[in-house]
Amino acid sequence: MNNMKNKIINLSIWAVLILAGLSARAQDAEKSPLVVTLSYFLDNNNYQYLKVNAKSKVDGKFHPADGVEIQLYLNKDSTGKGVGLIGKVVTDEKGNAAANIPPALKQTWDLSPNHTFIAVTDKTKKFDETNTELSIAKAKITIDTTDDKSVTATFTEFKDNKWVPVKGVDIKLGIKRLGGDLLINDDQSYTTDSLGHVKGEFKRMGMPGDEKGNIMLVAKVEDNDQYGNLRIERSEPWGVKFIEDNDFFHRALWASRFHSPLWLLVIAYSILIAVWGTLIYLVFLLIKIRTLGKQEDDHH
């Protein structure tokens, strides 16, 4: 009898373990694949940072993955693991996150002309672990202008311990505006020659500038597979000087209500007085009619 009980207990334990294993496998099968992408940015040859995007595929469509913790590293050792921790980030509701490359990694950065960025995520209930890499070569852009209002940009790569020009890189020349960069003319982009140069004519005459007429010129490389995203700015007095409008507090149609034109105030207040005067006069007549009616009733 005891042997039978032991067999039943053992079979029950095995059944529970098997069901637990099947449940775990089912949960793993239900996990959505996580896709992590990296982008490198360099602003004004000084400020470096990474942008990260995480998304998952559900029902055949990609959706932003929020709340994903990602570890970012600079370069890797022989085992393929990251050696220089850039930082840990968590994606927002759009699946995006960003991290600056810390000054502590400057020595590591200076040692080589080529680097690899690594993004690592751990295994969670929703996603399996991921490992994403982005390799870039060190490069920079310089920008210059001429008296005939032409803009010249030069693209160079750090190679053999010196900066060498790069041919065949697409560069956009534009003007920095609040809503985004505006091209300096109708050309969408320029391709560098053997000296790494591109040149474009500035045709946006009459562009509003600051109080001195300065506008910010921009040269940028976007989503380059080898160099990433690079951008540099330069101020030039090619715009129209900004003149502060001091007429706002003078009497005008577009001024505040306390500074409206006198003729408009006279008309408005006249209409107001006429309307209220008419209403008051009607009330007075009603009261007078009621009083006369009472007097007639008293006589009778």
LOPA-575379 format. One line per 4 residues: their letters; for each residue y negated, x, z negated of C-alpha. Coordinates in nm, 3 decimals, m for minus. Layout:
BEGIN
A	Y X Z  ...
***
This chain:
BEGIN
MNNM	0.000 0.000 0.000  m0.235 0.283 m0.089  m0.155 0.458 0.238  m0.248 0.144 0.428
KNKI	m0.580 0.123 0.243  m0.655 0.488 0.315  m0.580 0.439 0.685  m0.811 0.138 0.698
INLS	m1.087 0.333 0.521  m1.045 0.631 0.756  m1.050 0.407 1.062  m1.364 0.236 0.933
IWAV	m1.539 0.572 0.882  m1.443 0.687 1.232  m1.565 0.358 1.378  m1.900 0.395 1.201
LILA	m1.938 0.755 1.323  m1.850 0.659 1.680  m2.095 0.369 1.678  m2.367 0.593 1.533
GLSA	m2.305 0.850 1.806  m2.314 0.585 2.077  m2.636 0.445 1.930  m2.798 0.790 1.925
RAQD	m2.695 0.850 2.287  m2.833 0.511 2.385  m3.163 0.592 2.217  m3.179 0.927 2.400
AEKS	m3.103 0.750 2.727  m3.388 0.506 2.660  m3.642 0.786 2.609  m3.911 0.804 2.876
PLVV	m3.955 1.145 3.041  m4.274 1.317 2.922  m4.483 1.502 3.182  m4.741 1.753 3.054
TLSY	m4.994 1.921 3.284  m5.233 2.209 3.208  m5.572 2.296 3.361  m5.777 2.612 3.300
FLDN	m6.159 2.611 3.298  m6.418 2.890 3.295  m6.787 2.801 3.259  m7.061 3.055 3.338
NNYQ	m6.807 3.341 3.319  m6.808 3.307 2.942  m6.674 2.981 2.802  m6.298 2.933 2.852
YLKV	m6.093 2.629 2.762  m5.781 2.433 2.852  m5.738 2.066 2.931  m5.403 1.897 2.872
NAKS	m5.273 1.568 3.007  m4.956 1.394 2.893  m4.800 1.094 3.064  m4.467 0.916 3.064
KVDG	m4.286 0.718 3.331  m4.204 0.360 3.238  m4.064 0.107 3.487  m4.133 0.346 3.773
KFHP	m4.501 0.396 3.682  m4.679 0.672 3.492  m4.872 0.574 3.180  m5.089 0.789 2.946
ADGV	m4.897 0.919 2.645  m5.119 0.910 2.338  m5.053 1.070 2.001  m4.845 1.354 2.148
EIQL	m4.876 1.682 1.953  m4.886 1.985 2.183  m4.882 2.353 2.089  m5.073 2.582 2.327
YLNK	m4.997 2.952 2.369  m5.131 3.245 2.571  m4.859 3.451 2.742  m4.495 3.478 2.637
DSTG	m4.244 3.737 2.519  m3.911 3.837 2.675  m3.744 3.527 2.532  m3.994 3.299 2.706
KGVG	m4.165 3.190 2.385  m4.543 3.186 2.343  m4.688 3.478 2.147  m5.061 3.401 2.115
LIGK	m5.129 3.062 1.957  m5.436 2.898 2.112  m5.408 2.589 1.897  m5.242 2.254 1.838
VVTD	m5.386 1.938 1.995  m5.304 1.568 1.992  m5.358 1.353 2.301  m5.598 1.058 2.292
EKGN	m5.546 0.707 2.431  m5.587 0.843 2.784  m5.327 1.113 2.727  m5.592 1.388 2.730
AAAN	m5.667 1.676 2.495  m5.862 2.003 2.514  m5.870 2.337 2.333  m6.098 2.641 2.344
IPPA	m5.943 2.984 2.385  m6.027 3.149 2.049  m6.206 3.486 2.023  m5.903 3.619 1.834
LKQT	m5.716 3.635 2.167  m5.985 3.837 2.347  m5.790 4.163 2.314  m5.479 3.997 2.458
WDLS	m5.691 3.851 2.738  m5.845 4.189 2.826  m5.508 4.366 2.851  m5.396 4.202 3.175
PNHT	m5.550 4.061 3.496  m5.294 3.778 3.496  m5.204 3.535 3.221  m4.972 3.244 3.153
FIAV	m5.066 2.942 2.943  m4.780 2.756 2.777  m4.775 2.399 2.643  m4.485 2.306 2.415
TDKT	m4.392 1.968 2.266  m4.117 1.910 2.011  m3.849 1.645 2.032  m3.955 1.306 1.891
KKFD	m3.815 0.953 1.876  m3.996 0.869 2.200  m3.973 1.192 2.401  m3.756 1.501 2.444
ETNT	m3.906 1.847 2.402  m4.103 1.991 2.695  m4.225 2.335 2.801  m4.501 2.359 3.063
ELSI	m4.654 2.678 3.205  m4.968 2.757 3.403  m5.029 3.104 3.549  m5.378 3.215 3.649
AKAK	m5.547 3.534 3.768  m5.875 3.645 3.609  m6.169 3.571 3.839  m6.540 3.490 3.828
ITID	m6.823 3.346 4.036  m7.177 3.477 4.068  m7.465 3.282 4.222  m7.787 3.398 4.384
TTDD	m8.074 3.252 4.589  m8.317 3.364 4.858  m8.681 3.281 4.927  m8.585 3.055 5.218
KSVT	m8.403 2.831 4.968  m8.051 2.937 5.051  m7.778 2.955 4.788  m7.521 3.236 4.790
ATFT	m7.208 3.246 4.576  m6.963 3.535 4.541  m6.604 3.502 4.423  m6.424 3.807 4.282
EFKD	m6.088 3.873 4.114  m6.012 4.136 3.850  m5.759 4.366 4.011  m5.671 4.735 3.956
NKWV	m5.929 4.752 3.675  m6.217 4.637 3.895  m6.366 4.324 4.043  m6.270 4.281 4.408
PVKG	m6.388 4.009 4.652  m6.145 3.733 4.745  m6.127 3.575 5.089  m6.032 3.214 5.160
VDIK	m6.144 3.046 4.837  m6.315 2.707 4.868  m6.644 2.685 4.676  m6.873 2.386 4.630
LGIK	m7.250 2.433 4.605  m7.442 2.161 4.428  m7.715 2.047 4.190  m7.639 1.946 3.833
RLGG	m7.731 1.583 3.762  m7.657 1.350 3.473  m7.405 1.143 3.668  m7.232 1.446 3.824
DLLI	m7.305 1.728 4.067  m7.492 1.651 4.390  m7.418 1.867 4.694  m7.708 2.082 4.819
NDDQ	m7.655 1.946 5.172  m7.399 1.750 5.374  m7.131 2.022 5.363  m6.852 1.937 5.119
SYTT	m6.749 2.298 5.053  m6.758 2.654 5.187  m6.482 2.914 5.228  m6.540 3.273 5.118
DSLG	m6.542 3.549 5.378  m6.391 3.897 5.344  m6.671 3.993 5.104  m6.606 3.689 4.886
HVKG	m6.938 3.532 4.993  m7.040 3.179 5.085  m7.391 3.070 5.178  m7.547 2.725 5.201
EFKR	m7.894 2.593 5.280  m8.068 2.384 5.017  m8.177 2.056 5.181  m8.237 1.826 4.883
MGMP	m8.616 1.845 4.891  m8.805 1.628 4.645  m8.529 1.639 4.384  m8.670 1.555 4.037
GDEK	m8.676 1.853 3.802  m8.804 1.925 3.453  m9.170 1.966 3.350  m9.176 2.298 3.541
GNIM	m8.990 2.165 3.844  m8.669 2.352 3.759  m8.333 2.220 3.874  m7.988 2.356 3.794
LVAK	m7.791 2.490 4.091  m7.412 2.496 4.064  m7.132 2.691 4.231  m6.780 2.583 4.142
VEDN	m6.414 2.615 4.230  m6.197 2.313 4.151  m5.822 2.290 4.092  m5.735 2.622 4.254
DQYG	m5.364 2.696 4.213  m5.424 3.066 4.144  m5.758 3.073 3.959  m5.802 2.730 3.800
NLRI	m6.147 2.574 3.766  m6.453 2.799 3.763  m6.818 2.703 3.743  m7.153 2.883 3.719
ERSE	m7.511 2.755 3.699  m7.853 2.894 3.787  m8.199 2.747 3.731  m8.450 2.744 4.018
PWGV	m8.799 2.581 4.049  m8.708 2.389 4.366  m8.755 2.042 4.226  m9.049 1.809 4.169
KFIE	m9.224 1.857 3.836  m9.160 1.584 3.585  m9.485 1.414 3.482  m9.461 1.207 3.170
DNDF	m9.578 0.851 3.218  m9.859 0.799 2.966  m9.955 0.458 3.104  m9.686 0.277 2.912
FHRA	m9.922 0.194 2.627  m10.208 0.097 2.859  m10.263 m0.265 2.961  m10.024 m0.328 3.253
LWAS	m9.760 m0.578 3.362  m9.479 m0.334 3.272  m9.625 m0.240 2.931  m9.515 m0.380 2.596
RFHS	m9.624 m0.732 2.503  m9.910 m0.603 2.290  m10.052 m0.419 2.592  m10.032 m0.696 2.852
PLWL	m10.336 m0.749 3.083  m10.615 m0.960 2.930  m10.608 m1.215 3.215  m10.236 m1.269 3.153
LVIA	m10.297 m1.317 2.780  m10.579 m1.569 2.850  m10.352 m1.772 3.081  m10.056 m1.761 2.840
YSIL	m10.258 m1.858 2.533  m10.446 m2.127 2.727  m10.118 m2.289 2.829  m9.994 m2.260 2.472
IAVW	m10.309 m2.419 2.328  m10.303 m2.699 2.589  m9.939 m2.786 2.517  m9.975 m2.782 2.141
GTLI	m10.310 m2.962 2.163  m10.151 m3.239 2.368  m9.864 m3.273 2.121  m10.102 m3.286 1.825
YLVF	m10.320 m3.546 2.003  m10.011 m3.763 2.074  m9.908 m3.745 1.709  m10.262 m3.842 1.609
LLIK	m10.250 m4.143 1.845  m9.913 m4.253 1.703  m10.049 m4.236 1.350  m10.362 m4.430 1.455
IRTL	m10.154 m4.699 1.628  m9.935 m4.734 1.319  m10.242 m4.764 1.095  m10.397 m5.031 1.319
GKQE	m10.069 m5.221 1.319  m10.060 m5.227 0.939  m10.421 m5.351 0.929  m10.334 m5.638 1.166
DDHH	m10.041 m5.737 0.947  m10.265 m5.740 0.638  m10.514 m5.976 0.808  m10.236 m6.221 0.889
***
